[in-house]
Amino acid sequence: MEGKITPFPRSSPTGVVRSEPEASQRADWPAWPTYGLIDDLLPVLERWHTAGRRAAIATLVDVRGSSPRPRGSEMAINDLGEIAGYVSGGCVEAAVAAEAARVIATGEPVMLDYGAGSPVLDVQLTCGGRIGIFVRAVDDLGAFSTALRHARDDRRSIDLSLDLSTGAQRFIEPGARSQSGEFIKRYRPVPRLVLVGSDPITLALTQLAPLFGYEVVLLRPYGPAAPPAQASVAYYDIRPLAQALPALALDASTAVFTLTHDMDDDHAVLVAALASPAFCVGALGSRMKTTEREQRLRAAGISDSALARLNTPAGLDIGAREPQEIALSMIAALVERRPRDVAVGS
């Protein structure tokens, strides 16, 4: 139901569409939008719960025309005025934070309506669109974050059903039937990047991928006991590929790049990865090797539909030459192919 446009409520469940940020909120607003660099709210919510904070979450539930953020984007605000995440391009966040403070204090949710045609004239969008943002308090922050953590640890998607009339929220399994007036927000597993290799491009990827929200798994058969100190690696495996590959749980939120510079090792990695639901599978190498790789993979029983996920030579053609540039081109390929259903619909 992505892209469906529904009429925005002219009033909140309490009967008022609010928008105007108070002067104190404007004065205290961060000079730089560092909150917009936080896309993963779960660690933030867990810290707030541990600190005994109360919180509200603002969810972008509807879009008309252009919007810098997709439906399902979220912003969290606590009772100290701390914020994380964003729902627009900076046009409305201060106003949303002011509304969230009221929601935390009263417990009453509110639907905010901003942009072209909105009754709120003092908060407009430079993109010319119109957005609806639903803000509700999270009454049990511990239970909320624990449900998300369990789903994440199990690497499974989970849906949150929001009642846009009452603010009631409940977690449901993906595909479960929602009720009229509910908005469904999907939380996918953290994207994971499996790297096989030890060259400078591999090292550059271990540094760059986490900046884009990827959890990095590094395989280096017979390698040193620990990865380099400058690498950001969640899991490191030095066992032979025959042992390490079967142990990988490759799901639809996982990508695999092999950079071994060995055709046989690359082939073993590609066979295992293409037999899985991994959304992107890539191999470093020259274009001249592409045909040979594909022929070997077909001979190994890999179907044409699976080969459609093969990215070789790995990365997008951006004229990259240096290790960091090549790593950037490979991250760009992941951006192009990564699943994006953060919101299911209403």
C-alpha positions in Angstrom: 0.0 0.0 0.0 3.1 2.3 -0.4 2.1 5.6 -1.8 -1.6 5.4 -0.9 -2.9 8.9 0.0 -5.7 9.2 2.6 -7.3 12.4 3.9 -5.5 13.8 6.8 -7.5 14.3 10.0 -8.2 18.0 10.7 -8.0 17.3 14.4 -6.2 15.0 16.7 -7.9 12.4 18.9 -8.2 15.3 21.5 -9.8 17.5 18.9 -6.9 19.9 18.1 -4.3 19.9 15.4 -1.3 21.5 17.0 1.9 22.7 15.5 3.4 25.8 16.9 6.7 25.2 18.7 7.1 27.3 21.9 9.8 29.9 22.0 11.8 28.0 24.6 11.8 25.0 22.3 13.1 27.0 19.4 15.8 28.5 21.6 16.9 25.1 22.9 16.9 23.4 19.5 20.2 21.9 18.4 22.4 24.1 16.3 23.2 21.1 14.1 20.8 18.3 13.2 22.9 15.5 14.5 19.7 13.7 15.5 19.0 13.2 11.8 22.1 10.9 11.6 20.4 8.4 13.9 18.3 5.9 11.9 18.3 3.0 14.4 16.2 4.1 17.4 16.4 0.9 19.4 19.7 1.5 21.2 18.5 5.0 22.0 15.2 3.7 23.4 17.1 1.1 25.5 19.3 3.8 27.0 16.4 6.0 27.8 14.6 3.1 29.5 17.7 2.2 31.6 17.9 5.9 32.6 14.2 5.9 33.7 13.1 8.4 31.0 9.6 8.6 29.5 9.3 8.9 25.7 7.1 9.5 22.7 7.6 8.4 19.1 6.5 10.4 16.1 5.8 8.3 13.0 5.4 9.6 9.4 2.1 7.9 8.5 1.1 9.7 5.3 2.6 11.6 2.5 1.1 13.7 -0.3 3.4 14.9 -3.0 7.1 15.1 -2.3 8.7 14.2 1.0 12.4 13.9 2.0 11.6 10.9 4.2 9.5 7.8 3.4 6.4 6.7 5.2 7.3 4.8 8.4 10.2 7.2 9.3 10.3 7.8 13.0 11.6 10.3 15.6 11.9 9.6 19.3 11.7 12.3 22.0 12.1 11.9 25.7 10.9 13.9 28.7 14.2 15.8 28.9 13.7 17.0 25.3 16.4 14.7 23.9 15.7 13.6 20.3 16.8 11.0 17.8 15.8 10.4 14.2 13.8 12.6 11.9 10.6 12.7 9.9 11.2 15.5 7.5 14.1 17.5 6.1 14.4 19.6 9.2 11.3 21.7 8.4 9.0 20.3 11.1 11.2 18.5 13.7 11.2 21.4 16.2 7.4 21.6 16.0 7.1 17.8 16.4 9.4 17.8 19.5 7.2 20.5 21.1 4.1 18.4 20.4 5.8 15.3 21.8 6.5 17.1 25.1 2.8 17.7 25.4 2.0 14.1 24.5 4.4 12.8 27.1 2.8 15.1 29.7 -0.8 14.3 28.9 -0.6 10.8 27.5 -2.9 11.9 24.6 -1.8 11.1 21.1 -1.9 13.8 18.3 -2.0 13.7 14.5 0.0 16.5 13.0 -0.7 17.9 9.6 2.0 20.0 7.8 2.6 21.3 4.3 0.6 22.5 1.3 -3.1 22.8 2.1 -2.6 22.2 5.8 -4.4 24.5 8.3 -1.0 25.1 9.9 0.4 28.1 8.1 3.5 28.7 10.0 5.1 25.3 9.3 5.5 24.6 5.6 7.6 22.2 3.6 10.2 23.4 1.2 9.5 20.4 -1.0 5.9 21.5 -1.5 4.4 18.3 -0.2 2.1 17.6 2.7 2.7 15.1 5.5 0.8 13.5 8.4 2.8 12.6 11.5 1.3 10.6 14.4 2.8 11.2 17.8 2.0 8.9 20.8 3.6 8.2 24.1 5.3 4.8 24.7 3.7 3.8 28.1 6.0 0.9 28.7 9.3 1.7 27.1 10.9 -1.4 28.5 8.4 -3.8 27.0 8.5 -1.9 23.7 12.3 -2.0 23.3 12.4 -5.6 24.6 10.0 -6.8 21.8 12.2 -5.0 19.2 15.4 -6.4 20.7 14.1 -10.0 20.7 13.1 -9.7 17.0 16.5 -8.2 16.2 18.4 -10.9 18.0 16.4 -13.5 16.1 16.9 -11.6 12.9 13.2 -11.6 12.0 10.9 -8.8 10.9 8.2 -7.6 13.2 5.2 -5.3 12.5 3.9 -2.6 14.8 0.2 -1.8 14.5 -0.8 1.8 15.4 -4.4 2.8 16.0 -4.5 6.3 14.6 -7.6 7.1 16.6 -6.6 6.0 20.1 -2.8 5.7 20.0 -3.0 2.0 20.9 -0.1 0.0 19.6 0.6 -3.7 19.4 3.2 -5.9 17.8 2.0 -8.4 15.2 3.7 -10.9 13.0 4.3 -9.7 9.4 1.3 -10.5 7.2 -1.2 -10.6 10.1 -4.4 -8.8 9.3 -4.7 -5.3 10.5 -7.8 -3.5 11.4 -9.4 -0.4 9.8 -7.7 2.8 11.0 -4.4 1.1 11.8 -1.1 2.0 10.4 1.5 -0.8 10.1 5.2 0.0 10.6 7.6 -2.8 9.8 10.9 -3.2 11.6 13.4 -5.3 9.6 16.5 -7.0 10.9 19.6 -4.9 11.0 21.3 -5.1 7.5 24.3 -7.4 7.6 27.3 -7.4 5.3 29.4 -10.6 5.1 32.9 -10.0 3.8 35.3 -12.7 2.8 38.9 -11.5 2.3 41.8 -9.6 3.8 42.8 -7.0 1.2 42.7 -3.2 1.7 39.3 -3.0 0.0 38.0 -5.4 2.6 39.4 -3.3 5.4 37.9 -0.1 3.9 34.5 -1.9 3.8 34.8 -2.8 7.5 35.2 0.9 8.3 32.6 2.3 5.8 29.7 -0.2 6.0 28.9 0.5 9.7 28.4 4.2 8.8 25.5 3.0 6.7 24.0 0.9 9.4 25.5 -2.4 8.4 26.6 -5.1 10.9 29.8 -6.5 9.5 30.8 -10.2 9.5 34.4 -10.8 8.4 35.7 -14.2 7.2 39.4 -14.7 6.7 40.4 -18.4 6.6 43.5 -19.1 8.5 43.9 -15.4 9.4 45.3 -13.8 12.5 43.5 -14.3 15.8 41.9 -10.8 15.7 40.8 -8.4 13.1 42.7 -5.1 12.8 42.0 -2.6 15.5 40.6 0.0 13.1 38.0 -2.4 11.7 34.4 -2.4 13.0 33.5 -6.0 13.0 30.6 -7.7 14.8 31.8 -11.3 14.1 35.1 -12.6 12.9 35.8 -16.2 11.7 39.2 -17.6 10.7 38.0 -21.2 10.1 38.3 -22.7 6.6 35.4 -21.8 4.3 34.1 -25.3 4.4 33.3 -24.8 8.0 32.6 -21.1 8.1 30.1 -20.8 5.2 27.6 -23.4 6.5 27.6 -21.6 9.9 26.3 -18.4 8.3 22.7 -17.5 8.6 22.1 -15.7 5.3 18.7 -14.0 5.2 17.0 -11.4 3.0 18.6 -8.6 5.0 22.1 -9.9 4.4 24.6 -9.0 1.6 27.7 -11.0 0.8 30.9 -9.7 -0.9 33.8 -12.0 -1.6 37.2 -10.4 -2.1 39.6 -13.3 -1.8 41.4 -12.9 -5.2 41.0 -16.6 -5.6 38.6 -17.9 -8.2 37.9 -21.2 -6.3 37.3 -19.6 -3.0 35.2 -16.9 -4.5 33.2 -19.6 -6.3 32.5 -21.4 -3.0 31.3 -18.2 -1.4 29.1 -17.3 -4.3 27.5 -20.8 -4.5 26.6 -20.6 -0.8 25.4 -17.0 -1.0 23.3 -17.4 -4.1 21.6 -20.4 -2.7 20.4 -18.2 0.2 17.9 -15.3 0.2 20.8 -12.7 0.5 19.6 -9.5 -1.3 23.0 -8.8 -2.9 25.9 -11.1 -3.7 29.1 -9.7 -5.1 32.6 -10.7 -6.2 35.6 -8.5 -6.7 37.4 -9.0 -10.0 37.7 -7.9 -13.6 34.9 -7.8 -16.1 36.7 -10.5 -18.1 36.1 -13.0 -15.3 32.3 -12.4 -15.2 31.4 -14.8 -17.9 33.6 -17.5 -16.5 32.1 -17.0 -13.0 28.5 -17.2 -14.3 29.3 -20.4 -16.3 30.7 -22.1 -13.3 27.8 -21.0 -11.1 25.3 -22.4 -13.7 27.2 -25.6 -13.8 26.9 -25.7 -10.0 23.1 -25.5 -10.3 22.6 -21.8 -9.6 19.5 -20.6 -11.4 19.2 -17.5 -13.6 16.9 -15.9 -11.1 19.5 -16.3 -8.4 22.2 -15.0 -10.7 20.1 -11.8 -11.0 21.4 -11.0 -7.5 25.0 -11.3 -8.5 26.9 -8.1 -8.6 30.2 -8.6 -10.4 32.5 -6.9 -10.7 31.3 -5.8 -7.3 30.1 -2.2 -6.9 28.6 0.5 -9.1 30.7 2.0 -12.0 31.8 5.3 -10.5 35.3 5.3 -11.8 36.7 4.1 -8.5 40.4 3.2 -8.2 41.6 3.5 -4.6 40.5 1.0 -1.9 38.2 3.5 -0.2 36.7 4.5 -3.6 36.0 0.9 -4.5 34.5 0.2 -1.1 32.2 3.2 -1.6 31.1 1.9 -5.0 30.2 -1.4 -3.3 28.3 0.4 -0.6 26.5 2.2 -3.4 25.4 -1.1 -4.9 24.0 -2.1 -1.5 22.1 1.2 -1.3 20.6 0.5 -4.7 19.5 -3.1 -3.9 18.6 -3.0 -0.2 15.0 -3.8 0.7 13.1 -0.7 1.8 9.7 -1.7 3.2 10.0 0.3 6.4 6.3 1.0 6.3 3.7 -1.5 5.1 0.7 0.8 5.0 -2.7 1.4 6.6 
